[in-house]
Amino acid sequence: MIYDCIGDVHGCYGECIELFHKLGYQFNEDNIPVHPNGNTPVFIGDITDRGPNSIEMINLVWSLTIQRKTALYIPGNHCNKLYRYFLGNKVKAVHGLETTIAELEALSKPVRKKVRDHFMQLYESAPLYLVLDQGKLVLAHAGIKKEFIGATHKGVKTFVLYGDITGKTLPDGRPERRDWALRHPGDPIIVYGHTPVREPRIKNNTYNIDTGAVFGGKLTALRYPDMALFSVTSSQQLVPEKFHTYEH
């Protein structure tokens, strides 16, 4: 099986479609991407928020994952927040959720309900993280420590959605995170996103492929098992301060 792992899209639907073309997918009569070799797209979370077309991303990923069963999806922290919003929980409409809410409010009530139902089904059907190819490949939105693989307790969920947070806050309001990839023993391969970087970050057989599409960077995919990287340039305005620079 060939997996095309796609980094954080954040509502950048146009870039996602362009990336599918670059990956060699063909679009059928329903405008659904299908690879001639049967490749499986894998979305590693945060398909919505901040970008211009979150609703289209929900519809696309739902269609591929739930309706056609030709793709895989795991949730990110933004997916979790949108899910809690749809449940009616009190969540703050900030850090990108406000853009998705604005899109939803522009829809008619029946269409809005359909989008909600699709996203709820997508989220509730998704695993916390994916273990593929007999354990050789693991995909988790913000990463995962090797000793967590196979577990789903609260600490694992926090790590997978938010990274290895310390509980402290940086001056710009972002949570402080430890660089867990430095301690990864190299096996299995771990593919993740969540932390925007200007270029894919490869460390100890971990691959951060969130190249900040919504911040004017690129949308990146990693093809497994040949480990080839594919990127398309974002049409969004560049916001340099949103990209993370690792010390090592």
DRENRO-434063 format. One record per residue: x, z, y of N, C-alpha, C, O in turn. Coordinates in steps of 0.001 Angstrom, whole numbers, plus 524288, in hexadecimal, padded with zeros to 5 digits. Example, Ala and Ser with C-alpha at 12.3 -4.5 7.8 and 13.67 -1.06 7.14 Angstrom:
<sites>
8338681E787E9C68300C81E787EE6C8339081E787F31C8379C821117F309
8323281BA87F7368356681BE47FBDC8326481EBE8001E8346181F6780472
</sites>
This chain:
<sites>
8034A800007FB4D8000080000800008036B80000804E280734802F180545
802067FCAE8088D804B87FC7680D94801457FF1A811A77FCB17FDC081241
80384802E381474800A8805C281882802D08045A81DE08078B8046781EBB
7FF4C8031B82174800BA80238826E87FEE8806EE82A117FA528075E82B72
8029580A7482B308015D80F6482DDA8016B80E72833BA8055580CAF835E4
7FD1180F9F836487FC5B80E6283BD47FC648136583F0E7F9848171483DEB
7FFAC8137C84313800398180D8466B7FB868190B849E87F7A881632849A3
7FBD381D0484D257F77F81EC3850737F57D81A45853EA7F84E8185D85750
7F0A48189F853037EE668143A855F57EC138160F85B257ECA18136585F1C
7E97F81A8885B267E73A81CCF85FE97E3E5818E4862FC7E48681849867B6
7E0698164B860417DCC9812D9862F97DF0B80DA8864BB7DC6180AB28676D
7E3DB80C778634B7E65080779864C57E4DB80356860B87E8218019085DAC
7DFEA801DD860C47DDC87FE4785CDB7E0697F8ED85D167E1A97F6A985909
7E13F7F6EA861CA7E3B57F1C9862567E9167F19E85FE17EA747EDE085D2F
7EC247F5B7860D47F1567F60985E857F1057F68B858917F4597F47C855C6
7ED0E7F942856A87EC587F9E0851097EB427F49984E777ED777F36084A5F
7E7E27F182850DD7E6AF7EC5084EC87EB897E8DC84EF07EC967E5F884B3E
7EE7B7E928853337F3537E620853A07F7397E7C484F697F9EE7E47B84D2D
7F77D7ECD384E597FB0D7EEBD84A537F96C7ECC6844F17FCC07EB5A841C6
7F4607ECAF843E47F2877EA9A83EE57F4387E4E783E3B7F5DF7E35183A00
7F3CC7E1DA8426E7F5907DC6A842367FB677DC30840F67FD197D91283DB7
7FE6E7DF7E8438D804157DF80842B28056D7E11483D20809507DF4083AF6
802497E46A83AD1803197E62983576801607E21C8316D8022A7E2D882CBD
7FF0C7DDE18333E7FD7D7D9AC82FB67F7F27D9F682DBB7F6907D73E82A03
7F4B97DD37830277EF417DD8E82E937EC367D8E3830AD7ED6A7D6C9834D5
7E84D7D75682DBF7E4B57D34282F707DF647D5BB8305D7DE067D99982DDB
7DC6C7D385833EF7D7697D5E1835657D2F27D2A9833187D2A57CDEA833D4
7CF7E7D55F8304A7CB237D2A782DC27C6B77D19A8319B7C74A7D26B83650
7C2527CFCB82F927BDE87CE53832F67BBA67D2FF835E67B90D7D251839E4
7BC9E7D7BB833F67BAD07DC73836A37BF047DEC883A337BE7B7E32A83C1A
7C3357DBC883B147C79F7DD7183E597CA507E24D83C297CC0B7E5B383F18
7CAA37E294837007CD2A7E6E9834457D26E7E5048322A7D2AC7E0F182FA1
7D6AB7E7F0833317DBCC7E647831517DC6B7E6EC82B6F7DB3E7EB0D82944
7DE407E2D7828E97DF297E2D78233F7E4887E066822547E5A57DC288244D
7E7D47E30D81F5C7ED097E0E481E597ECE97DD90819667EAB27DF3581575
7EF3F7D8E98198A7EF1F7D57A814EC7F1B57D7D78101A7F0877D64280BB7
7F53D7DBA2810DD7F7D07DE3180C757F5237E34080AD77F7067E60780765
7F0C07E47080D547EDE27E92E80BEB7F0327EE2F80E197EF257F26680C0A
7F3587EDD0812417F59B7F280814A87F1507F639816747ED087F490817E1
7F2877FB488165B7EED87FF48818107F08D8019381D4C7F4B5803F981D97
7ED73800E7821727EEB3803968265D7EDB98096E825DA7EA0180B158234A
7F11680C8F8284F7F06C8123C828547F0D68141D82DF97F4EF813928306E
7EC9C81650830057EC8D818608355D7EE0181E25835307EB808213883277
7F21781F9E8381F7F408825008379F7F2078288E83C027F4D082BFD83DE7
7ED25827A383D8E7EA9082B45841217EA9D8299B846CD7ED6F8260784856
7E76C82C48849E57E6E782B4984F7F7E5AC8258E850A07E882822E485373
7E161823C384E587DFA181E6C84F587DCB281E13854827DBF2819CC85691
7DB058228F856A77D7E18229F85B6F7DAA58258385FD77DEF18279285F2E
7D80B8259D864637D997828A08690B7DDED825F086C327E1768237486A14
7DD7682691871507E146824BA875247E10581ED7876147E10D81D2587A94
7E0C681BC2872067E0C481618872947DB5E813EF873D77D792816DF87427
7DB0780EBC874927D63580C5F876927D1F880B3F8728B7CD7580A7C87404
7D34580B1E86D867CF748093D869A57CF2B80CB7864D97D00E80AF386077
7CDEC811AB865B67CD8F8155A861557C8FC8141B85DB37C970814B7858F3
7C4968125D85FE67C0028112D85CB17C13180CB1858F57BFBC80CDF85461
7C3D2808B185AEA7C53B804468578B7C8EB805FF8532F7C89F8040684ECF
7CC6A809B6854677CFEE80BAF8505D7CCF180EBA84C317CE0E80E2E8478C
7C92B811E984DCD7C5F8814C184A027C334810E48466C7C33F81184841A8
7C0CC80CE6848BA7BDE7809108459B7C17880628841D47C00D8054083D53
7C622804B1843B37C9CC801D2840637CBAC8052883BD47CB908036F83757
7CD63809E883CF87CF8B80D3F838DA7CB4080EE68350F7CC3480F3F8305B
7C69480FEB837027C22F8112D833897C10F80C9982FE77C05880D5382B34
7C0E9807E7832147BFBF8034A82EF17C3D68026D82AAF7C2818014C82634
7C8D9802F882C1D7CD0D8022B828567CD3E806798243F7CE128057081F9F
7CC7980B4A825F97CD4B80FCC8228E7C8788113181F537C8D8811EC81A96
7C4018118E821DB7BF3E8136581F467BC1D80EDF81CF77BA9A80F0081867
7BB2E80AEA820237B7C9806A581E757BA6F8031C81A6E7B826801DA81664
7BF498018381B927C1F47FDBA818327C5EA8003E814807C7777FDEA81097
7C782804F9815C87CB57807D4812917D06E804C2811DB7D2AF804A980D9C
7D22E80244816137D70F7FF44815F67DB54801CB8193C7DF9D7FFA8819AB
7DA3B8064C81B8A7DE168090981EC17DDB580EDC81DBD7DA09810BA81B42
7E193811B381FB67E1B48176181F4A7E236819B2824C07E423817298285B
7E07681E818254A7E0888211B82A657E14F826F38299E7DF068294F8261B
7E4938294082CF77E50682EEB82D487E41C8307E832F77E56582D7E8367F
7E1EF83517833ED7E0B38369C839507E56B838C083C417E91483AD8839F1
7E53B8382C8415B7E8F683AB2844D67E63F83EE0848047E19683FD184751
7E9128415C84B757E6CA8458C84E9B7E27D84390852357DEB0846588532F
7E30A83EC3854367DEE083C998577C7DA0383B5D8543A7D59E83BF785616
7DACA839A784F6C7D664838BE84BE57D38983DDF84AD97CEBB83E0C84ACD
7D68A8420884A037D44884728849087D10F8490E84DB67CCDF84B5684D16
7D31684814852567D053849C98570E7CB4A846B5857D77C74A848F085951
7CB758418A856DB7C6BD83E5B857537C2B68400B853427BE0A8402985460
7C47C8415484EA07C0F48433384A8B7BE3C8483584C497B983848C984B9B
7C13884BCD84E867BEE3850AF850677BB2384FB8854EE7B73A8527685579
7BC4F84BDC858257B8BA84A5785C647B3928485F85A157AF5B849E185BD7
7B3F484503856287AF3F842EB853B37AC1F84728850E67A75B846B78506D
7AEC284B4284F087AC0484FA384C8F7A8FE852E18508F7A59B855FC84F26
7AA4185220855927A7C785532859A67AADD859FB85B3A7A8EF85D4785E26
7AFA785A62859517B2F885EC885AD17B4B485E3D8607C7B4B8859F8862B2
7B6268629D862BE7B8108628C868207BDC8860D08682B7C144863C5866AC
7BEAC85C10869DF7C40285A1186A6D7C494857F986FF97C0DA855F48723D
7C93485878872177CA2E85690877617CB13850AF877467CE2C84EB48742C
7C85384DF187AB37C8CA8484087B017CD8D846CF87E467CD13844AB8828D
7D2198480387C357D706846EE87EEB7DAEA844A887AF17D9C98445B87647
7DF838431387CE37E3B3840FB879997E20783C2E876897E3F983B398723E
7DE6983924878BE7DCE483439876557D76F83415874207D51B82FE3873C9
7D54783896872967CFFE8389F870737CC0C836958746F7C81B8343C872FE
7CD1E8377B879637C976835CC87D767C8B282FDC87D6F7C47882DFB87EBE
7CCB482CEA87BF87CC218273287BDE7C889825828776C7C568821E98780D
7C8F982813872F87C58A826D786E937BFE88286186FD47BC438257E86E99
7BF3482CE8872447B9F082E9E873C67B78282AC6877A07B2E08298E8773B
7BA98828DC87B567B89D8250D87F237B6C98200E87C607B2C381DD687DC9
7B9B381E55878847B80C819C2875737B2F481AD8872A07AF748178B8728F
7B28281F6F8704E7ADCE820DC86D6B7A90D82114870FD7A4D381F4386F95
7A9C98234F8759A7A561823F0879347A37C81EC487B7179F2481E7087D7B
7A6B781ABD87B117A5288159587CEA7A1D7812A8878E179FB780E8087A06
7A169814D98742E79E6A8126087001798C78143E8700A797918186487227
795648113186DB779006812F986CEB7900E8175D868E9793BA817D8865D8
78BFA81A8E868F078BD081EFB8655278C2D81D5B85F9678EFB81FDF85C99
7896D8193985DF5789E0817A28587378F66815E8856F7791498172B852BA
791F78130985A70797468113B8595379B11815DE8595279E92816338560B
79A4C8196F85D0F79D9181E2085D5079D218214F858407A106823458563A
79850821C98564079776824B08516579A2F821F684CD679C5B8248A84968
79A1281CCD84CCE79C9F819DC848A07A28381AB8848BA7A4F281B7B844A6
7A4C981A9984D627AA6881B8E84DE87ABB78211284C1A7AF83821E784945
7A885824D684DC67A95A82A4084C1F7A91E82AB8846367AC8282D29843D3
7A52182863843D67A485828B483E297A9328264883B5F7AB1F8286283780
7AAFC821DA83D627AF7B81F4683AFE7B458822B583B567B7388234483786
7B53D824FD83FE27B9F28282F8407C7B9A182D1D83D257BD7B82EA983AB8
7B51282F8F83D067B4698343D839D27B57E83302834107B81C836038315E
7B37C82EA58323D7B45C82D1482CD37BA2682BF682BE17BC5582D80827E1
7BC8F8294C82F8E7C2228280F82F1A7C56482D0582ED57C8BF82D9282B6F
7C4638309E8326E7C76E8356F832B37C692838E182DE57CA4A83AF382BA9
7C1B28397582C5A7C07583CF0827FD7C24083ABE822BB7C2CE83DA981EF3
7C324835AE8227D7C50A8333A81DAD7CAF98332881D587CD2D831F28193F
7CD8D83476821AA7D33D833E1821F47D6138389E81FB27D45E83D0D8206D
7DA69837AD81CF47DDB883C0881B5E7E0D083E068200C7E15683B4A823F7
7E2D7842BC81FA57E603844F4823DB7EB09841D0824867ECD8840F5828E5
7ED40840208202B7F1D783CBB820287F1AF8399881B197EE8E83ABF817A2
7F504835A781AA77F4FC83234816247FA1A832988131F7FE54832A181569
7F9AB832E380E017FE32832A380A817FD7982DC38072C7F9D282D6E80410
80100829F5807DB80064824DB805628052082389801FE8092C8262080235
8047E81F797FEE5808A981D707FB9580B37821C17F85480FF8822767F85E
807E1824997F584809AC828B87F1F080D1782CCB7F4BC810E082ED17F291
80B9B82DE97F99E80E46832017FC8981306830427FF97815808337380232
8145F82B337FF56819028294B8021A81816828AE807F681BC8828C280B0A
8132C828138097A811C78272F80EF480D9182B108109B8099482BA180DFB
80E7D82DB8814FD80A9C8315B817288099D82FDA81CD280D4282EE081FCE
804A282FAD81E418031F82E7E8239D8000E8330E825D17FC36834CA82381
801C6834FB82A4C7FF3D8396982CDD7FFA78388F832B6803CA83708834A2
7FB7B839828358E7FB418380B83B137FFF183A0083E3280297836E5840BD
8010283F1583E0C8055A8414684114809F6842B783D9D80DB68452483F66
809AA841328389E80DD08427D834E880C32846D983142807F584912831BF
80FA18480782D9B80E8984C33829E1813AF84E00827718172984AD68266D
814218531282687818B685512823CB8180E8542081DF2813B48543581BE8
81C6C8533A81B4A81C29851FE815B78195B85640812AD8165E8551880F17
81A4985B2F81412817DA85F6F81118811F085FC5811F280F3C8628180F0F
80FEB85D00815E680A4A85CED816E080779858BB813B5802B4858EC8131F
80A62854F8811AF807E78509880EF7805218529680A118077D8550F806AF
8001A85171809CC7FCD0853588058D7F93F857C4807327F5808590780475
7FA6685A2A80BB77F73985E8480DAB7F3C285CBB812387F4DC858CA814C0
7EF9685FAB813377EBF985E528177E7EA3D8632281A867E62C8630281D16
7ED398675881A497EB9786C1181D0E7EC0186B52823007EDDC8674A824D9
7EA4986F30825E57E9EE86EB982B997EF2686D5782E1A7EF5986A38831C1
7F36086FA882C267F88286E8582E507FA11868D782D9D7FC9B8668D83100
7F8868668F8292F7F9A186108828357F67D85DA882BF77F88C859ED82E32
7F18485EF382CAC7EE3285BE88302F7F05185C04835BE7F07A857F983859
7F1EE8608B837917F41D860FC83CD67F90385DA583D5A7F9B685AE98413E
7FC6485DDF8396D8014885AE683986800258550D83997802668522983CB4
7FCA485350836257FB7784DC28359D7F8F884B8D83A8F7F9FC8471483C03
7F5BC84EA783D207F30984CBC841CE7F65184D41846C47F5FC849EF84A3B
7F9748515B847237FC0F8528C84C1680205852A784BC98049A852DB84FD6
8043E8528484718809E0852E58468580B9485885845B08085B85C098450F
810A58594A845B4812E585E7B844BC813228617A849E68174F8623984C2A
80E858632D84BB280E1F865B7850D38102686B528509880FB386DF984C9B
8126486D0C854F58149A8725185535810C68764C857728118B87B03856E3
80CB58746B859F380917877E585CAF80A4387846862798073087A6E8657A
80EC287627864088103A876238698C80E918710286C1E80D7986D2486979
80E69871118714380CCC86C74874368113786A95877B9813DB86DB487A41
811FB8656D877D9815ED8631E87B44813F38630B880E580F43863A5881CA
8177086250884B4815D18624D88A3C8118285E6388B8580E5985F5088F05
81160859F6888A980D5E85603889D08084385707886E7804A4853E08872C
807F885B6F8841F8032085CE18817E802E285B7387BC37FF6185D33878F8
8069785845879F58069D856D78746E8089D85B5B8711980BBD85E83872EF
806DA85BB086C40808DC85FDC868D980E8885ED28674B8101985A598667C
8118A862FC866E5816E88628086510816D9861AB85F25814078645A85C52
819FC85DED85D4C81A2585CC1857B481FB885CE9855AD8235F85B5685860
8205685ED0850EC8255F85E8484E428260F8590884BFB8223F8566A84AAB
82AE38575D84B8982C0C8523A8495982C79852B68436D830C6853108414E
82801852BA840C7827D0853A983B2982ABD84F7B8380A82CA18508B833BF
82B1F84AB883A3082DA48466E8375B8336C8477A8365A835A78456A8329F
835D984AAA839A983B6684BEF838F383C5784EDB833D68409C84EA3831A2
8385185199831F7838DE854CC82D3F8367E8523B828678366E8548E82431
8348D84D73829028323A84AD6824768368D8493C820A983A70846EE8224D
835F384A6981BA783A2084952817E583ADA843918169483E8B8422E813D3
8376084030818828380383A9D81794834578384E81394833FC833898131A
831A383B8C810BB82E0C839C080CB68293A83D3B80CCD829CD841FD80C6D
8248783B1F80D47823108359980D688239E8333A812D98251B835E281692
8226682E318133D8220082BA88185781D2882DCB81B15818F182DFF818C6
81DC082F5E81FF8819508314D823098189F82DDB827DA81C4482D1882AE5
813EE82BCF8287D8129E8288E82CFE80EB182B7B8305480ACD82D7882E51
80FA882BC28356480C5182EDA838E280C4B82C7983E5980EC78287983F53
8097782EFE841DE8093082D4B8474E808CD8320E84AD480BFF835A484A88
804CB8320784E338036B8368485178806F08373B8563D804FB8383585A85
80C08836C58559780FB48378D859E8811CC8324185BAA814DB82FD9858D6
810358305C8604E811C982B1A861F1817A982AA4862DD81A1082DE686575
819DE82684860AB81F66825488615F81FDA81F8A862F581C7B81C5D861AB
8241181E3E865C7824A2818DC867A1825C4815148632082413810948633B
82899816EA85F39829BA813D685A8E8289681742855CB8290581C098561F
82720814E28515C826328180B84CA582AD781B9484B8982F57819E784BCC
829B58207984A4D82DDE8243F8494E82E638251E8437182ABF826EC840DE
832F6823CE84162834048245283BCF837F5828B283B0A83C4C8287D83D1A
8366682CB183808839CB831348372D838B88336E831C783454834FE83098
83CCA8339282E7C83C59835F48294A837BD833D182627834FF836B98237A
836F382EB68268B832B482C13823BB82D5182D7D825E08296582CF582324
82D2082F4982ABF8282182FD982D7A827E382BA6831B382BD882A3D83409
8232B829B08329F8226E825608364B81E1F826C283A2A8198B8270C838B9
81F958279D83F1381BB6828578433781A87822F78457881DE38208E847ED
815AF8210F8449D8144C81BD18466A8104E81BEC84ADD80DC1817FC84BEB
80FC38206784D7980C9182081852448100D81ECB856C3812F6821F0858F2
80FBE819CF8582281301817BD85C5680FE68171A86167810F8813A18648D
80C0981A858621E8097181B25867238068A81669869248072B814F286DAD
80357813F6865D48006980F5A867887FD168108186C5A7FCE380D5D86FFD
7FA81814FD86C5F7F6F581639870AE7F9E2817B6875A87F794817E3879DF
7FEF1818C88752D8022B81A16879BC805B18158D87B5F8099C8164F87E0E
8043F810E0879B98072680C4587B6E80BDE80AFA8781580F16807BF8799C
80C5780D6D8738C810AF80C518700280F5B807D886C5680E908036A86E07
80F218090F8674680DED805248635780A568078385F4380A0580C4885EB7
807A68042685C6A804CE805D7857C8807FF8040885319809587FF70852A7
8092D807A884FA680CDD8069E84B6680A6A80790846128073A80B188455D
80BFD8044E8425780A85804FE83CE080F71805098398D8134C8026E83AC5
80F3E808068355C8137680838831838114D8063D82C6080D728084E82A60
813CD8023682A38812158000C825328152A8028E820C6819F880264820AC
81250804DD81D258149F8076C818938136280429813BD80EF1802648133B
81716803418102381C048061B80F73820E38039E811DB82524805CD8115C
820647FF1981476825377FCB58166A827187FF2181B8782B577FDDA81D64
823F2802A181DD082562805B382272826868023E82734829DC8038782A6B
823C77FDF08279D8244F7FA7A82C28820D17FC688309281C647FE0B82FA3
822C57FC378355281FDB7FDE4839F381DD17F92C83CF2820917F54883D98
818FC7F99183EC1816817F578841D8814447F800846BF811CF7FC1F84669
8150F7F5A384B3C813017F7DD8501E810D87F394853A0812A87EF2085383
80CF17F4FF856BD80B067F1A385AF280B317F4C385FFE80A6E7F98385FF9
80C2E7F2188644580C9D7F4AA869588073E7F61C86B6B8038F7F30E86AF4
806C87FAAA86DA8801D47FC8286FD28008C7F9C9874F2804037F84C877ED
7FB837F92E875E37F9B57F71987AE97F8907FB7887ED17F7227FA6A88349
7F9318006287D227F81A804D2880917FCAF805CC88440801108040F88349
7FB9B8088F888667FFA7809D688C3C8038E80DAE889E3802108116188733
8089680CC388AEF80CA68102F888D880C9B8157288BA180C8F815BF8906E
80C9F819A08887380CE281EFA88A7B811A48218C887F68111A82421883F1
8164A820E688A3D81B2882287887A481B4F828428861881D928299C88212
818F182BA68893A819608313F8882A81661832F288349817008375F88183
8132882F858811C81027830E487C7581341830338776781178831C287338
817DD82DE2877C981AF182CE08731281EB983153872178211D8336E875B1
81F35832B386D258228E8370A86B93828198352486A6F828D8831088680D
82BEA8382086C238315B8370586AEE8337583B6D867818339483FF286922
8351B83A16862C78372983DFC85F3483CC783F65860AD83FBA83C1D86298
83E2D8443A85FC58436B84600861118476A8443D85D0E84C128440785E3B
845B0842F98585A8495284197854328481C83C238523C84ABD83A3584EB3
</sites>
